[in-house]
């Protein structure tokens, strides 16, 4: 019997990206039954039509939610069971089928609660989307925003156990996701992935990154624009993470 894999993707007027990156996405990969599910946060007739044409799950109820709230809702709507696999993916990811099948097998063999793989910003040049991540201190965020230097990101390309995993592409054991209560919905956008992994670590859960597989991320870096709404969300989420988790460390400098 095929194992069900649910891939949750949330769109914020990103129907063109989804149509581009997920147009030939498989429904079946070996022993895995793939269910690509789209939650439309803004309402798009084009995305609804695309989902109907490609036999994809589509949901829109006229409400706008934050990143974590949307994926928590999707977990409930899909009625994910403990024997399934739940994946969160950005709309701007290129996920090659042969890579995904290898990741799924690796995930099951690793016994990880939370899992990811190598993420390239530019596969041709080999530019990576920072796989070696550490929990930040108080000054890491302002340093990152003002200088672009992420001191809490290390340089190890084949790290296998990062402290936290980017929410752009992340696998979960459904039982582990449920035990964590999913994402903290008080974050609208940014840092909810750090918060979730921080809580997972405190509960003794296993986080794994397999560097032998990859996805490609067309990241837009919206939070880097001064005076933007994204920057406001990033700053407010940063403060929430630090206060909520009582982070007193001044700055984290990653191991090299």
C-alpha positions as CSV (number, residue, x, y, z in Angstrom):
1,X,0.0,0.0,0.0
2,X,1.4,3.4,-1.0
3,X,2.3,5.8,1.7
4,X,0.5,9.2,1.5
5,X,2.6,12.3,1.2
6,X,0.9,15.7,1.7
7,X,2.8,18.8,0.5
8,X,1.3,22.0,1.8
9,X,1.9,25.1,-0.3
10,X,0.5,28.5,0.5
11,X,0.0,31.2,-2.2
12,X,0.0,35.0,-1.7
13,X,-0.8,36.0,-5.2
14,X,1.8,33.5,-6.4
15,X,-0.2,31.5,-8.9
16,X,2.4,32.2,-11.6
17,X,5.2,30.8,-9.5
18,X,3.2,27.8,-8.6
19,X,2.1,27.1,-12.2
20,X,5.8,27.4,-13.2
21,X,7.5,25.3,-10.5
22,X,4.7,22.7,-9.9
23,X,3.3,22.2,-13.4
24,X,4.6,18.7,-13.9
25,X,4.6,17.6,-10.3
26,X,4.0,13.9,-9.9
27,X,0.9,12.2,-8.4
28,X,2.9,9.0,-7.7
29,X,6.6,8.4,-6.9
30,X,7.4,4.7,-6.5
31,X,5.7,3.6,-3.3
32,X,4.6,7.2,-2.4
33,X,1.2,8.7,-3.2
34,X,1.8,12.4,-3.7
35,X,-0.9,14.9,-2.7
36,X,0.0,18.5,-3.6
37,X,-2.3,20.8,-1.7
38,X,-2.7,24.6,-2.3
39,X,-4.1,27.1,0.2
40,X,-4.9,30.4,-1.5
41,X,-4.4,33.2,1.1
42,X,-5.6,36.0,-1.2
43,X,-8.1,34.4,-3.7
44,X,-7.2,33.7,-7.3
45,X,-9.5,32.4,-9.9
46,X,-6.4,31.5,-12.0
47,X,-5.0,29.3,-9.2
48,X,-8.3,27.7,-8.5
49,X,-8.7,26.8,-12.2
50,X,-5.1,25.5,-12.3
51,X,-5.7,23.2,-9.3
52,X,-8.9,21.9,-10.9
53,X,-7.1,21.2,-14.2
54,X,-4.1,19.5,-12.5
55,X,-6.2,17.6,-9.9
56,X,-4.8,19.4,-6.9
57,X,-6.4,20.2,-3.5
58,X,-7.4,23.8,-3.4
59,X,-8.8,25.8,-0.4
60,X,-9.8,29.5,0.0
61,X,-12.2,30.8,2.5
62,X,-11.7,34.6,2.0
63,X,-9.5,34.9,5.2
64,X,-5.9,36.0,5.2
65,X,-3.7,34.3,7.7
66,X,0.0,34.2,8.6
67,X,2.5,31.5,7.5
68,X,2.1,29.2,10.5
69,X,-1.7,29.5,10.7
70,X,-2.1,28.6,7.1
71,X,0.0,25.5,7.4
72,X,-1.7,24.5,10.6
73,X,-5.0,24.8,8.9
74,X,-3.8,22.7,6.0
75,X,-2.7,20.0,8.3
76,X,-6.2,19.8,9.7
77,X,-8.0,20.1,6.3
78,X,-6.0,17.3,4.8
79,X,-6.7,15.1,7.9
80,X,-3.0,13.9,8.0
81,X,-2.6,10.6,9.8
82,X,0.4,9.4,11.7
83,X,1.4,6.9,9.0
84,X,1.6,9.7,6.4
85,X,4.3,12.3,5.7
86,X,3.6,16.0,5.9
87,X,5.7,18.5,4.0
88,X,5.7,22.3,3.9
89,X,7.1,23.8,0.7
90,X,7.3,27.4,-0.6
91,X,5.7,28.3,-4.0
92,X,9.1,29.2,-5.4
93,X,10.7,25.8,-5.1
94,X,11.9,23.6,-7.9
95,X,11.5,20.0,-6.5
96,X,12.8,17.4,-9.0
97,X,10.8,14.1,-8.7
98,X,13.9,11.9,-8.5
99,X,15.3,14.1,-5.7
100,X,12.0,14.0,-3.8
101,X,11.8,10.2,-3.9
102,X,15.3,10.0,-2.5
103,X,14.4,12.5,0.2
104,X,11.3,10.6,1.2
105,X,13.3,7.3,1.6
106,X,16.0,9.1,3.5
107,X,13.5,10.7,5.8
108,X,11.9,7.4,6.7
109,X,15.3,5.8,7.2
110,X,16.6,8.6,9.4
111,X,13.8,8.4,12.0
112,X,13.8,12.2,12.1
113,X,10.9,14.2,13.6
114,X,11.8,17.1,11.4
115,X,13.8,16.8,8.2
116,X,15.1,18.8,5.2
117,X,17.8,18.6,2.5
118,X,20.2,20.9,0.7
119,X,18.6,24.0,-0.7
120,X,20.3,25.9,-3.6
121,X,19.7,29.5,-4.4
122,X,21.6,28.9,-7.6
123,X,22.3,25.3,-8.5
124,X,24.6,26.1,-11.4
125,X,27.0,28.2,-9.3
126,X,26.5,26.0,-6.2
127,X,25.2,28.9,-4.1
128,X,23.5,27.4,-1.0
129,X,20.6,28.8,1.1
130,X,22.5,28.5,4.4
131,X,22.0,24.9,5.6
132,X,24.1,25.4,8.8
133,X,21.8,27.3,11.1
134,X,22.1,28.1,14.8
135,X,19.7,29.7,17.2
136,X,20.2,33.5,17.2
137,X,21.1,35.8,20.0
138,X,19.6,39.3,20.7
139,X,21.9,41.1,18.3
140,X,22.0,38.6,15.4
141,X,18.8,40.0,13.8
142,X,19.7,43.7,13.8
143,X,23.2,42.8,12.5
144,X,21.6,40.7,9.7
145,X,19.1,43.4,8.7
146,X,21.6,46.3,8.8
147,X,24.7,44.6,7.3
148,X,23.4,41.5,5.6
149,X,25.8,39.3,7.6
150,X,24.1,36.4,9.3
151,X,26.5,35.5,12.0
152,X,24.3,32.6,13.2
153,X,24.7,30.9,9.9
154,X,27.7,28.6,9.6
155,X,29.7,27.7,6.5
156,X,29.5,23.9,6.7
157,X,27.9,22.6,3.5
158,X,27.3,19.1,4.6
159,X,25.9,19.7,8.1
160,X,23.5,16.9,9.1
161,X,22.0,18.2,12.4
162,X,21.4,22.0,12.2
163,X,19.8,23.6,15.2
164,X,16.9,24.8,13.1
165,X,15.5,24.2,9.6
166,X,14.0,26.7,7.2
167,X,10.3,26.6,6.8
168,X,10.7,27.0,3.1
169,X,11.0,23.2,2.8
170,X,10.5,21.0,5.8
171,X,9.3,17.5,6.4
172,X,7.4,16.4,9.5
173,X,6.4,13.2,11.2
174,X,2.7,14.0,11.7
175,X,2.8,12.8,15.3
176,X,5.6,15.2,16.0
177,X,3.9,18.1,14.3
178,X,0.8,17.4,16.4
179,X,2.8,17.1,19.6
180,X,4.3,20.5,19.0
181,X,0.9,22.0,18.3
182,X,2.2,23.0,14.8
183,X,3.5,26.5,14.3
184,X,2.9,29.2,16.9
185,X,0.2,31.3,15.1
186,X,1.1,34.5,17.0
187,X,3.9,34.9,14.4
188,X,2.4,36.3,11.2
189,X,5.6,35.7,9.1
190,X,9.3,35.0,9.8
191,X,10.9,33.2,12.8
192,X,8.0,30.7,13.2
193,X,10.4,28.1,11.9
194,X,13.0,29.0,14.4
195,X,10.5,29.0,17.2
196,X,9.1,25.6,16.2
197,X,12.6,24.0,16.0
198,X,13.5,25.6,19.3
199,X,10.5,23.9,20.9
200,X,11.2,20.6,19.2
201,X,14.8,20.6,20.5
202,X,13.5,21.3,24.0
203,X,11.3,18.2,23.7
204,X,14.2,16.1,22.5
205,X,13.0,15.7,18.9
206,X,15.4,14.8,16.2
207,X,16.2,17.3,13.4
208,X,18.1,16.0,10.3
209,X,19.3,17.5,7.1
210,X,20.4,15.1,4.3
211,X,22.9,16.9,2.1
212,X,22.8,14.1,-0.5
213,X,19.6,15.5,-2.1
214,X,18.5,19.0,-3.1
215,X,15.8,21.5,-4.0
216,X,16.3,24.8,-5.8
217,X,14.9,28.0,-4.1
218,X,14.0,31.1,-6.1
219,X,14.1,33.2,-2.9
220,X,12.9,36.8,-3.1
221,X,14.3,38.1,0.2
222,X,11.4,40.5,0.8
223,X,12.4,41.3,4.3
224,X,15.6,42.9,3.2
225,X,13.9,46.0,1.8
226,X,14.0,48.9,4.2
227,X,10.6,50.3,5.3
228,X,8.8,47.4,3.7
229,X,5.9,45.5,5.3
230,X,8.1,42.4,5.3
231,X,10.8,44.1,7.3
232,X,8.2,45.1,9.9
233,X,7.0,41.5,10.1
234,X,10.6,40.3,10.5
235,X,11.4,42.8,13.3
236,X,8.2,42.1,15.2
237,X,8.7,38.3,14.9
238,X,12.2,38.6,16.0
239,X,11.2,40.4,19.2
240,X,8.4,37.8,19.8
241,X,10.9,34.9,19.5
242,X,13.4,36.5,21.9
243,X,10.9,37.5,24.5
244,X,8.8,34.3,24.3
245,X,11.7,32.0,24.6
246,X,13.6,34.1,27.1
247,X,16.7,34.3,24.9
248,X,19.4,36.2,26.9
249,X,22.4,35.4,24.8
250,X,23.8,38.6,23.2
251,X,25.0,37.2,19.9
252,X,25.5,33.8,18.3
253,X,28.6,33.3,16.1
254,X,28.3,30.1,14.1
255,X,31.0,27.4,14.2
256,X,33.1,27.2,11.0
